[in-house]
Amino acid sequence: MHQFPYNLSELKIGDIAIIDSFTDPVMSLKLLEMGCIPGERVELVKVAPMGDPIAIHVAGYLLSLRKAEASTVLIHQIRA
């Protein structure tokens, strides 16, 4: 289990993490509007057969993100 910030695209199905920050200012605005707020708990729920996109449970709903988008979200893993 990682203790330092790493990105959302690195989670495995069932992993739970807390959003820390963002690396892309433009993408961060879109993600903030979708409930991806620093301090929010996220869980990786599904991965498409080809590995992209991924589905995360965040802010009470299921959100689908491309891996490129997920890689801009820095997290702290709390449970593998």
C-alpha distances in whole Angstrom, upper triangle without the diagonal:
4,7,9,11,11,13,13,15,11,10,11,14,13,10,11,10,13,15,16,19,20,22,25,27,29,26,25,28,28,25,26,29,27,25,21,22,20,18,19,16,15,14,15,18,19,20,23,24,25,21,23,23,20,20,18,19,20,23,24,25,24,23,24,22,23,20,22,22,18,18,20,17,15,12,9,7,8,7,6
4,6,8,8,11,12,13,10,10,12,15,15,11,11,10,12,13,13,16,17,18,22,24,26,24,22,26,26,23,24,27,25,23,20,20,18,17,17,15,15,15,15,19,20,20,24,25,25,21,22,22,20,20,18,20,20,23,24,25,24,23,23,22,22,19,20,20,17,15,17,15,12,10,7,6,8,9,9
4,7,9,12,13,16,13,13,15,18,17,13,12,10,11,13,12,15,17,18,22,24,26,24,22,26,26,23,23,27,25,23,20,19,16,15,16,15,15,16,17,21,23,23,26,28,28,24,25,25,22,22,20,21,20,22,25,26,25,24,25,23,24,21,22,22,18,17,18,15,12,9,6,6,8,10,11
4,6,10,12,15,13,13,16,19,19,15,14,11,11,12,10,12,14,15,19,21,24,22,20,23,24,21,22,25,24,22,19,18,15,15,16,16,16,17,18,22,24,23,27,29,28,24,24,24,22,23,20,21,20,23,25,26,25,24,24,22,23,20,20,20,17,15,15,13,9,8,6,8,11,13,14
4,7,9,12,11,12,15,18,18,14,13,10,10,9,7,9,10,11,15,17,20,18,16,20,21,18,18,22,21,19,15,15,12,13,14,14,14,16,16,20,22,21,24,27,26,22,22,21,19,20,18,19,18,20,23,23,23,21,21,19,19,17,17,16,13,12,11,9,6,5,5,8,11,14,15
4,7,9,7,9,13,16,17,13,13,10,11,10,9,10,10,11,14,17,19,17,16,19,20,17,18,21,20,19,15,16,14,14,15,15,13,14,14,18,19,18,21,23,22,18,18,18,16,18,16,18,17,20,23,23,21,19,19,17,16,13,14,14,11,9,10,8,5,5,7,8,12,14,14
4,6,6,8,12,14,15,12,12,10,11,9,9,9,9,9,12,15,17,14,13,17,17,14,16,19,17,17,13,14,13,14,14,14,12,13,12,16,16,15,18,20,19,16,15,15,13,15,13,16,15,18,21,20,18,16,16,13,13,10,10,10,7,5,7,5,4,6,8,10,13,15,14
4,5,6,9,11,13,10,10,8,9,8,10,11,10,11,13,16,17,14,13,16,15,12,14,17,15,14,11,13,12,13,12,11,9,9,9,12,13,12,15,18,17,13,13,12,10,11,9,12,12,15,17,17,15,13,12,10,11,8,10,9,5,6,8,6,6,6,9,9,12,13,13
4,6,8,11,13,11,12,11,13,12,14,14,13,13,14,17,18,14,15,18,17,14,17,19,17,17,14,16,16,17,16,15,12,11,9,12,12,10,13,15,14,10,10,10,8,10,10,14,14,18,20,18,15,13,12,9,9,6,8,8,5,5,8,8,9,10,12,12,15,15,14
4,7,10,12,10,11,11,13,13,14,15,14,15,17,20,21,18,18,21,20,17,20,22,20,19,16,18,17,18,17,15,13,12,10,13,13,11,14,16,15,11,12,13,11,13,12,15,16,20,21,20,18,16,15,13,12,9,11,12,9,8,11,10,10,10,11,10,13,13,12
4,7,8,6,8,8,11,12,14,16,16,17,19,22,23,19,19,22,21,17,19,22,19,18,15,17,17,17,15,13,10,8,7,10,11,10,14,16,16,12,13,13,10,11,10,12,14,17,19,18,15,15,14,13,13,11,13,14,10,10,13,11,11,10,10,8,11,10,8
4,6,6,9,11,14,15,18,19,20,21,22,25,26,22,22,25,23,20,22,24,21,21,18,20,20,20,18,15,12,9,7,9,9,9,12,14,14,11,13,13,10,11,11,13,15,19,19,18,16,16,15,14,15,12,16,16,13,13,17,15,15,13,13,11,13,11,8
4,6,9,12,15,16,19,21,21,23,24,27,27,23,23,26,24,20,22,24,21,20,18,21,21,20,18,14,11,8,5,5,6,7,11,13,14,11,13,13,9,9,9,11,14,18,17,16,13,14,14,14,15,14,17,17,14,16,19,17,17,15,15,13,14,11,9
4,6,10,13,16,19,21,22,24,25,28,28,24,24,26,24,21,22,24,21,19,18,20,20,18,16,12,10,6,6,6,9,11,14,16,18,15,16,16,12,11,10,10,13,16,16,15,13,15,15,16,18,17,20,19,16,18,20,17,17,15,14,11,11,8,7
4,7,10,13,15,18,19,21,23,25,26,23,22,24,23,19,21,23,20,18,16,18,17,16,14,11,8,6,6,8,11,12,16,18,19,16,17,16,13,12,10,11,13,16,16,16,15,15,16,16,17,16,19,18,14,15,18,15,14,11,11,7,8,6,4
4,7,10,13,16,17,20,22,24,25,22,20,22,21,18,19,21,18,16,14,15,14,12,11,7,6,4,7,9,13,15,18,21,22,18,19,18,14,13,10,9,10,13,14,15,14,14,16,16,18,17,19,18,14,16,17,14,13,10,9,6,6,5,6
4,7,9,12,14,17,19,21,22,19,17,20,20,16,16,19,17,14,12,12,11,9,8,6,5,6,9,12,15,16,20,23,23,19,19,18,15,14,11,11,10,13,15,15,15,15,16,16,18,16,18,16,13,14,15,11,10,6,5,4,5,7,9
4,6,10,12,15,18,19,20,18,15,18,18,14,14,17,15,12,10,9,7,6,6,5,6,9,11,15,18,19,22,25,25,22,21,20,17,15,12,12,10,12,14,15,16,15,17,16,19,17,19,16,13,14,14,10,9,5,5,6,7,10,12
4,6,9,12,14,15,17,14,12,14,15,11,11,14,13,11,7,7,5,5,6,7,7,10,12,16,18,19,22,25,25,21,20,18,16,15,12,12,10,11,15,15,15,14,16,15,17,16,16,14,11,12,11,7,6,4,7,9,10,13,15
4,7,10,13,14,16,15,12,14,16,13,12,16,15,13,10,8,5,6,8,10,11,14,16,19,21,22,25,28,27,24,22,21,19,18,16,16,14,15,18,19,19,18,19,17,19,17,17,15,13,12,11,8,5,5,7,10,12,15,17
4,7,9,10,13,12,9,12,13,11,10,14,15,13,10,8,6,9,10,13,13,16,17,21,22,22,25,28,27,23,22,21,19,19,16,17,15,16,19,20,20,18,19,16,18,16,15,13,12,11,9,6,5,7,10,13,15,18,20
4,6,7,10,8,6,10,11,9,10,13,14,13,10,10,9,12,13,15,14,17,18,21,22,21,23,26,25,22,20,19,18,18,16,18,16,17,20,20,20,17,17,14,15,14,12,10,10,9,5,5,6,9,12,15,18,20,21
4,7,9,8,8,11,13,12,13,16,16,17,13,13,12,16,16,18,17,20,20,23,23,22,24,27,25,22,20,19,19,20,19,21,19,20,24,23,22,19,19,15,15,14,11,10,10,8,5,7,7,11,14,17,20,23,23
4,6,5,6,9,10,10,12,14,15,16,13,14,14,17,18,20,19,21,21,24,24,23,24,27,25,22,19,18,19,20,19,21,19,21,24,23,22,18,18,15,14,14,11,9,11,9,6,8,10,14,17,20,23,25,26
4,6,5,7,9,10,10,13,15,15,13,13,14,17,18,20,20,23,23,26,26,25,26,29,28,25,22,21,21,22,21,22,20,20,24,23,23,19,19,17,17,17,14,12,13,13,9,11,13,16,19,22,25,27,28
4,5,6,7,9,10,12,13,15,14,14,16,19,19,22,21,23,23,25,25,24,25,28,26,24,21,19,20,21,20,22,20,20,24,22,22,18,18,15,15,16,13,11,13,13,10,12,15,18,22,24,27,29,29
4,5,5,6,9,10,11,13,11,12,14,17,17,19,17,20,19,21,21,21,21,25,23,21,17,16,16,17,17,18,16,18,21,19,18,15,14,11,12,13,10,7,10,10,8,9,12,15,19,21,24,26,26
4,5,5,6,9,10,11,8,9,10,14,14,16,15,18,19,21,22,22,23,26,25,22,19,18,17,17,16,17,15,16,19,18,18,15,15,13,14,14,12,9,10,11,8,8,11,13,17,19,22,24,25
4,5,5,6,9,10,9,10,12,16,15,18,17,20,21,23,24,24,25,28,27,25,22,19,19,19,18,19,16,16,19,18,18,15,16,14,16,17,15,12,13,15,11,12,14,17,20,22,24,27,28
4,6,5,7,9,9,11,13,17,15,17,16,19,19,21,21,21,22,25,24,22,19,16,17,16,15,16,14,14,17,16,16,12,13,11,13,15,13,10,12,14,11,12,15,17,21,22,24,26,27
4,5,5,7,5,8,10,13,12,14,13,15,16,18,18,19,20,24,23,20,17,15,14,14,12,13,11,11,14,13,13,10,11,10,12,13,13,9,9,12,10,9,12,14,17,19,21,22,23
4,5,5,5,5,9,12,10,13,13,16,18,20,21,22,23,27,27,24,21,19,17,16,14,14,11,11,14,14,15,12,14,13,16,17,16,12,13,15,12,11,13,14,17,19,21,23,24
4,6,7,8,12,15,13,15,15,18,19,20,21,22,24,27,27,25,22,19,18,17,15,15,12,11,14,13,14,12,14,14,16,18,18,14,15,17,15,14,17,18,21,22,24,25,27
4,6,8,12,14,12,13,12,15,16,17,18,19,20,24,24,22,19,16,15,13,12,11,9,8,11,10,10,8,10,11,14,16,16,12,13,16,14,13,16,16,19,20,22,23,24
4,6,9,11,8,10,10,13,15,16,18,20,22,25,26,23,20,18,16,14,11,10,7,6,9,9,11,9,12,13,16,17,18,14,13,16,15,12,15,14,17,18,19,20,22
4,7,9,7,9,8,12,13,15,17,18,20,24,24,21,19,16,14,13,10,10,7,7,11,11,11,10,12,11,14,15,15,12,10,13,11,9,11,11,14,15,16,18,20
4,6,5,9,10,14,16,18,20,22,24,28,28,24,22,20,18,16,13,13,9,9,12,14,15,13,16,15,18,18,18,14,13,15,13,10,11,11,13,15,16,19,21
4,6,9,10,14,16,19,22,23,25,29,29,25,23,21,19,18,15,15,11,11,15,16,17,16,18,17,19,19,19,15,14,15,13,9,9,9,10,13,14,17,19
4,7,9,13,16,19,22,23,26,29,30,26,25,23,20,19,15,14,11,11,14,16,17,17,19,19,21,21,21,18,16,17,15,12,11,9,10,12,12,15,18
4,6,10,13,16,19,20,23,27,27,24,22,20,18,16,12,10,7,7,10,12,14,13,16,16,19,19,20,17,14,16,15,12,12,10,11,12,12,14,17
4,7,10,13,16,18,21,25,25,22,21,19,16,14,10,8,6,8,10,12,12,13,15,16,19,18,20,17,14,16,16,12,12,9,10,10,9,11,13
4,7,9,12,14,18,21,22,18,17,16,12,10,6,6,5,8,10,10,10,10,12,12,15,15,17,15,11,14,14,11,11,9,10,9,10,11,12
4,6,9,12,15,18,19,16,16,14,11,9,5,5,7,10,11,11,9,10,12,13,15,15,17,16,12,15,16,13,14,11,12,10,10,9,10
4,6,8,12,14,16,12,13,11,7,6,4,6,9,13,13,12,9,10,10,11,13,12,15,14,11,13,15,13,14,12,13,11,12,11,10
4,7,10,13,15,13,13,11,8,6,5,7,10,14,13,11,8,10,10,12,14,14,17,16,13,16,18,16,18,16,17,15,15,13,12
4,7,9,12,9,10,9,6,5,7,9,13,16,16,13,10,10,9,11,12,12,16,15,13,16,19,17,19,18,19,17,18,16,15
4,6,8,6,7,6,4,6,9,12,15,19,19,16,12,12,9,10,10,10,14,14,12,14,17,17,19,18,20,18,20,18,16
4,5,5,5,6,6,8,12,15,18,21,21,18,14,13,10,10,10,11,14,15,14,16,19,19,21,21,23,21,23,22,20
4,5,7,9,10,12,15,18,21,25,24,21,17,17,14,14,13,13,16,18,17,18,22,22,24,24,26,24,26,24,21
4,6,8,10,13,16,20,22,26,26,23,19,18,14,14,12,11,14,16,16,17,20,21,23,23,25,24,26,25,22
4,6,7,11,13,17,19,23,23,21,17,15,12,11,9,8,12,13,12,13,17,17,19,20,22,20,23,21,19
3,6,9,12,16,18,21,22,19,15,13,9,8,6,6,9,11,10,12,15,16,18,19,22,21,23,22,20
4,7,10,14,15,19,19,16,12,10,6,5,4,6,9,9,9,12,14,15,17,18,21,20,22,22,20
4,7,10,12,16,16,14,10,8,6,5,6,7,10,10,8,11,14,13,16,16,18,17,19,18,17
4,7,9,13,13,10,6,5,4,6,9,10,13,12,10,13,15,14,16,16,18,17,18,17,16
4,6,10,10,8,6,5,6,8,11,11,14,12,10,13,14,12,14,13,15,14,15,15,14
4,7,7,6,5,6,9,11,14,15,18,15,13,16,17,14,16,14,16,14,15,14,15
4,5,6,6,7,10,11,15,16,18,15,13,16,16,13,14,13,15,14,15,15,16
4,6,8,9,13,14,18,19,21,17,16,19,18,15,17,15,17,17,17,18,19
4,7,10,13,16,19,21,23,20,18,21,21,18,20,18,19,19,18,18,20
4,6,10,13,17,18,20,17,16,20,20,17,20,18,20,19,19,19,20
4,7,10,13,15,18,15,14,18,18,16,19,18,20,19,19,19,19
4,6,10,12,14,12,11,15,15,14,16,16,19,18,20,19,20
4,7,10,12,10,9,13,14,14,17,17,20,19,21,21,20
4,6,8,6,6,10,11,11,14,15,18,18,21,21,20
4,5,5,6,9,10,12,15,16,20,19,22,22,21
4,5,5,6,9,10,13,14,17,17,20,20,19
4,6,5,7,10,12,15,18,19,22,23,22
4,5,6,8,11,13,17,18,21,22,21
4,5,6,9,10,14,14,17,18,18
4,5,7,10,13,14,18,19,18
4,6,10,13,15,19,20,20
4,6,10,12,15,17,18
4,7,10,13,15,16
4,6,9,12,13
4,6,9,11
4,6,7
4,7
4
